[in-house]
Amino acid sequence: MDITLTLTNVLYVVTAGLVLLLLWKSQRKQSSIGQLPPGPTPYPLLGNILQIDVKEPYKYYLKLSKKYGSVFTIWLANSPVVIISGYQALKDTMIGLGEEFSGRATYPLLMKITLGYGVLSTSGHHWKEMRRFTLMTLKYFGMVRRSIEERVREEAEKLVEMFKKCKGSAFSPADMLSNTMANVICSIVFGQRFEFEDPQFKFLLQTVNSVFTVLNSPIGQIYNVFSKLVSLFPGKHHLLFRDVDKAREYCKRQAKARINNVDPSCPQDLIDAFVLKIQEEKYNPDTEYHFDNLISLVWNLFSAGTETTSSTVRHALLLMMKHPDVQERVQKEIDEVVGQDRWSSVEDRQNLPYTDAVIHEIQRNMDLAPIAVPHKMMCDTEYNGYVIPKGVMVFPLLSSMLIDPKMWKNPDCFDPENFLDADGRFQKNDAFVVFGMGKRACLGEALARIELFIFFTYLLQHFTFKATVPLEELDTAPTKCSFGRMPRTYDCYAIPVDFEQIILMQSKYK
């Protein structure tokens, strides 16, 4: 009995001692970095995690920016995170100090998915080499081998045919959009398009969806703060990691199958081009061209190139249903410039100012990535009177620029006039940063712009989209907002635009 009590007391003392030690280390770390920007007072061990809405963290950061200014610090557990908010501060840091702010933070969930390879999760020389190769290869396969627009148009035509098969019945466009967008990037990466019923293709798309679902879930946000602890418990994150491993294995099989078959004088796709680099540098012990980088690079391009663009087009159709007057005006402009006898082309963009403004406003309104993928300081850097140490994580709060009343006519609502001048001409805005800014801006921006324009104009050239519920019941707010703002799924009617409809539309605006 006495021995039991003694052991229990010892256990209590040891436990209390460990807790006190952790609290002491936590407070010491938080107080040791004295030149960081100010911010809310963190709790020991937990930091500010209890104050953050893990479903919509960017809203909390926007609120803090009003109190602390354009640069402030929060703590995620024992790690400081500097948040940059507002047009001028983001321009000063992401562009003016681009090299210093160009690192990629070791965001646990993304590191687990990419294993720290590829172009998304790397920094310094590793990232620069992968980015250089990717940009050169995308340019080659998009301009030399076969134009990007040609690839996009092929998929857009197939999408129009699929919508026509619905014959005016209600349907959900989500899967069709994902499939067609994925096939654009597949034609560049894998050198082929997939049939929608292909089991491997369906699995890859399902895995992409799982990645964004977990990234946007509370468990995903908590994993990024307490990854070692969360890893000990069951949950959908483990299922995600299993599926990502399977997807990576598929990419690896695709790559290894090319080793003895690739034609050095005529690579057919990005994998071929990378395999050739592996062979060229096989005797270089410091080469960046190895299978780990290739597999992660392929997965980076496939997942990002599929989900972001398809989500934007899905949101676009939702907004067109919510604002039928905007949809009609776009269709009228397309009919006047393009007509019904040919497909629209990227060259038509300059003659479609209202349509171009609507596409930009859809992206601004959607605010797909309120917070850019976390950056990391590459060296100790002084900014705005503070010193941000090397290795500290940085959140560029892109959302702050997209809703800045100083930069937009009507920042709080969907209004294409935000991109039009007094004469109805398209007007650029420096605060339009949906693809990020600076050295870590999205490397697929050029492809995404072409896809959005072609898919949007093709669809509105051929269909009028109508909701299955009264407009007042149509909710355009996103359902997932922590990592990215994903649009709602919905059913709609795609009513073919015929000659009589066009005449009625034209007469309405005369």
N, C-alpha and C positions, 0 to 999 in steps of 0.2 A: 504493500500500500504506500509506504513512504517512498520506495524507489519509483513507483509510478508517478506520484506527485512531483518528485524531483525531476524526472524526465520531462514531464509536462511543463514544469516551470522553465526548464532549460529551453524547451522548444519555443515557448512564448518569448523568452528573452532573445533568442536567436532571430526569430521572426521580426520582433519589434526592432532589433538592431539593424536587420537588412532593410526594413522599410525606412528607418531613419537615415541610413546610409544613402539609399536611393533618393530620398527627399533632399538631402544635403547636396548630393552630386547634381541633382536637377536644378536646385536654386543657384548653386555655384556656377553652373554652365550658363544659366539665363542671365546672371549678373556679370559674367566675365566678358561678354561681348557688349561693351558699353557704348560703342559708336554706331550701333544699328539705329535705323529710324524708329520713332516711337510707335506704340500700338497698345492694344488692350492688355491689361495685366494677366499673365498666364497662371494657371494652377500648377503646382508642382506635379511632375510626372506626366500630367495630361495636357499641359499647355492650354490652348484655347478651344480644344476639341468640343467641350461641352457647350460652348457658345455658338458653334457653327451648325447651321441646318445642313446636314449631310446630303439632303435631297437637292438643295439649291444654294450651295456655298457662295456662289458669286454674288447673290443678293446681300449677304452679310458683308462681303468685302466692299460692295458699292456703298453700303451704309457707313462702313468705317472710313471710307475715303472722304466722306463729307465732314467727318470729325477730325481726322489726322492729316488730311491732305493727300497729295498725289503719290507719296511714298510712305509706306508704313510697314510694320512688322507684326506678324502673328506667330504663334508657336504651335506646331503639331507635335505633341508629346514633348521631347526635349530638343526638337529641331526648329530653328528659326526659319521663317519663310518671309521674304521681302516681297511685297505686292506693289506693282507699279500700275498706276491708274491715271487716265486722262491723256488727251492727245499729245500735249507738249512733253510730258514726262516719258511717255512711251516712245516718242520720236527721239528724245535725247538719249535714252538708254538703248533701245533696240537698234537704232540706226547710228546715232552719234557715238555710242560706246558699243557698237555691235560685236566686236571681237571679245570684249570683256564679258558680255552677257550671252555669249553664243553657246555655252555648255548645255548639255542635257542632264537634268537632274535624274538621280537614280530612283525614279518613281517605281516602287516595288512591284506593282501589278504589271506595268509595261515591261519592266526588266525580266519578270518571270515569263512573260509571253515571248519576248524577243531574245532572251538569254544574253542581252547586252550587245547584240550584233545588229547588222543592218544599218539603216540610215536614220531611224527614228530615235533610238536610244543611245547613240554614241556621241562622243565629243571629240574636239581637237582634230588631230591628223586623221584618225579613223573615220570620223564623220565627214571631213572634207573630201577624202578620197572616194567614199561611197556616194556622196552627193555629186561629185564631179562625174563619176562614171554613170550614175543614173540620169543626170541631165543630158549628157552626151548621147546616151543610148536612146532615151526617149525622143530626142531630136532626130536621131538617125532613123529610127523605125517609124517616126511620125511624119518625116519630111522626105527622106531619101527612098526608103523601101516602099512606103505606101502612106499617103497622107492621113493625118489624124482625122480630118473631117470625113474622109471616105469611110473610115472604120466606124465613126459615130453615125453617119448617115445610114449605113447598112443596118445597124441595130435599131435606129429610130424608125426605119421603114418596117422592120419586123414588129416593133412595138405597136405601130399604127394598125397593122394587120391583126394583131392579137386583140386590140381594143374593138376593132370592127366585128370580130367574131362574137363579141358580147351582145351585138344586135340590139343595143338600147336597153338591155337589162342591167339591173344594179350589180355591181361587182366591186371587189377590192383591188386597187391597182398596185398594192405594195409589192407583192412577189414578182409581178411582171416587170416593175421598174428595177428591182434589185437584180433580176436575171439579166436584163439588157445592159445595165450599167457595168455589171461584172464582166460581161462578154467583151466590152470595149477594152478593158485592161487585160483580159485574158488573151486577146489577139496580139497584144504587145508583149506580154510576159511569157505566155506559153506557146504563142504562135498559132493559136486556134481558138475557135469559139466552141462552146459546149451546147448540146441540146438541153433544154430545161429539165428534162426527166432523167438526165444522167445522174446516177447515184452519187458519184464522186463530186460532181458540181453542186448538187443539193447539199451534201455534207459540208463542203467548203463555205457555202453561203450561210448555212445554219451556224457554223462555228464563228463566222464574222458577226452574225447577229448576237451570239452569246457573248462575244468579247465586249461589244458596246453595252449590252444589257448589264453585265457585271460591273463594267467601269462606271455605269450610271447608277448602280444600286448602292444602298447604304453599306452593304458588306464590302463592296469594292472600295469605298472611301475609307472605311475603317481598316481594311487590309493595307492601304497605303500608309497608314500611321503606325499600326501595330501588326506588321506582316508576320513576324515570328509567332506571336500569340494566336492570331487568327488561323494560321496554318495548322495549329493543333486541333482545330475543331472542324467537324464535317460541314459541308455546305456546297452551294453551286459553284463556288470558285474552284473546288477540286475537279468537278466535272468539266469546267472550262479548260483547266490545264491539261486534262486528259485529251480533250478534243483538239486543242491546239497542237499537242504533240503528234497526234495522228495526221493533222493537216501538214505539219512540218515534214513528216515522213513522206507524204505524197510529193511534196515539193522536192525533197531529196532524191526520191526515185526518178522523178522527171529529169533532174540535173544529171544524175549518174548515167542515165540512159543516153545522154548526149555525148559522153566523153569520147567514144569511138566512132561517132557518126557525124559530128559537127564539121561543116565545111568551112575552113579558115577564111576562104575568100568570099563567103556568102552566108553569114549567120542569119537565121530566120527569126529570132526573137531575143528577148533580153537574156534568157537562160543560156542560149547559145553564145551570146557575146561574153557573158561572165565566165562560162566554161573555157572559152579561148584564153581569157586572162589568167585563169587558174593554170592552164598548160604553159602559158608564156612565162609565168613567174614561179613555176614549181621548185626552182632551186633557190628562190629568195626566202630566207627564213623569217623575214620581217614583212612578208607580203600581206596585204589586206584581202587578197583574192583567194578565199578558201570556202569550203562548203557551208560553214556556219554563217558567214556573212551573206552568202548567196541565198540561203534558205530564209533567213530573216528579212533580207531585202525583198524577196518575192512576196513574202507574207505581208510586209509593210505596204507594198504597192497594191496588192490585191484587196486587203481589208480596207485601207483608207480610200482607195479609188472606187470601191463599191458602195460603202455605206454613206459617205458624205454626200455624193452626188445624187444617189437615189433618194435620200432623205430630203434633199433640197427640192427636187422635182415633185416629190409627194406633197411637200408643204405648199409648193407653187399651185398645184391643182386645188388644194384645199382653200387657199386664199382666193382663187378665181371663182370658186363656188360661193364663197362668202361675199365677194364683191363682183356681182355679175356685170355691173356697169364698166368696171375695169376690163373684164374679160371681153366684153363686146367691143370696147375701144381698141384693144389689142388685135382682135380678129379683123376689125375694119382696116386698121393700118396694114396688117399682113396682106389682106386681100388687095388693097390698093397698090402695094409695092411688089408683092410676089405673085398674087393671083392664085388661081386654082390649077393652072396648066403645068406648073413645075414645083419642085420642092424648094424650100428656102435654103439659103447658103449663108455662110459666115460673112461673105461680102455684102449681104443685104443689111447687116447690122447698122451701118452708118446711115442708111435710109429708113431705119425703123427706130427713131429716137424714143418714142413712147414705150414701145416694146422693150427696148434696152433699159429704160428707166424702171419698168415694172420688174424685170429680172433682177436688177440691182436692189430694188426695194424689197423684193422677196427675201433676198439674202440678208439684208440689213435687219429686216423685221424678224427673221428666223433666229438670228444670232446663234448660229450652229455651235460655235465654240466660244462661250463667254470668257473662258480662261484658256489661254494657249497652253499646249503641252509644256509642263514645267521646265524652266531653264535652270542653269547652274552657273555660278560665277567662276570664271576661269582664272581670276587672280583678285587680290585685294583691290577694291575700286572705290574711289571717293566720288560721291554724287550728292549734290544738294546739301552739302555740309555734313554728310554721314559717310561712314566707311562700311562697305558691304564686303565681308571677308570672302576669300577664295573658298569655293565649295558650297556656299550657302544657296539654297533653293530660291528661285524667283518665279512668281506668278505674274505674267503680263495679263492684266485685266482688260481684254479686248472689248468686252461689253461696254465699258465706260466710254469708249469712243463712239460706239454705234447709237448711243442714246443721249449724247451730249447736246443740250439745247443750244449751245453756242455754235455747233457745227451743222445742225439740221433745222429745216423749216418746221417740220412736225415730227419730232423724235419719238413721240409716245403712241403713234398709230401708224397703220399701214397707209402710206400715201406716196405714190409715184412722183408727186411734185417735188419730193426731196432731191430728185435727180434731174429736174428740168429747170431751165432758165425762164425768163419772162417771155421769151419767144417760142417756147416749146421745144427747144433744142436740148439734147442730152448734155448734162453738166456733171463733170467728175467732182468727187469730194475726197480730200485727203484722209478724212476720218473713216472711209470705207475700208476696213481692215479685216474682212472675213477670212482672208487667206493668211493672216498674220502679217508681220512686217520685219524687216531686217534680214540678217543672215539665216535665220531659221524659218523664214516664210515658207509656205507650202510649195514643194518643188513640182507638184502636179497642177499648179494654178492654171497654166496655159491650157492643159487638157480639160480641166474642169470648166473653164469659161466656154470652150467650144461645145462641150457636152450640154451644158445648161441652155445655151442659145439654140442649138439644133433641136434638142428634145422638146423644149418649150414651144418653139415656133412650129415644129412639125405637128405637135398635138393640137395646138389651137388653130392651126390651119385646117385641120380635118374634123375637129370635134368641139362641141359646146359642152362644158362639164356642169352638171347640176347635182345638187345635194339630194339625199334621200330623206332629209328631215327639214323642217322649216328653218330658214336662215338664222332666226334668233336662237335656235337650239344648236347651231353648228359651232362647235368649240374649236378654235384654232390654236389654243395654248398647248405647248408641248407636254408630253407625259413624263419625260426623263430629262432632268436638268443639271445633274451634278457634274459630269464630265463633258457632256454635249447635250444640246437641246434637240431631242428626237421628236419628229412630228407624230401626231396621232394617226392611228390606222382608222380607216373609214371605208364605207361603201359609197359609190357614186354612179351617176348615169353619164355615159359618154355618147352624146347625141351627134351623129354625123352632120356636118355643116353642108347643106345643099344650096342650090342656087337661090331658091326662094328665101331662105334664111338670110343670105348675104344681102339680097335686095332690101329686105325689111331692116336689116341692120344699118345699111347705108342711108336709107331714108330717115332713120331715127336721128342721125347725126348731121343731116343737112340743115 
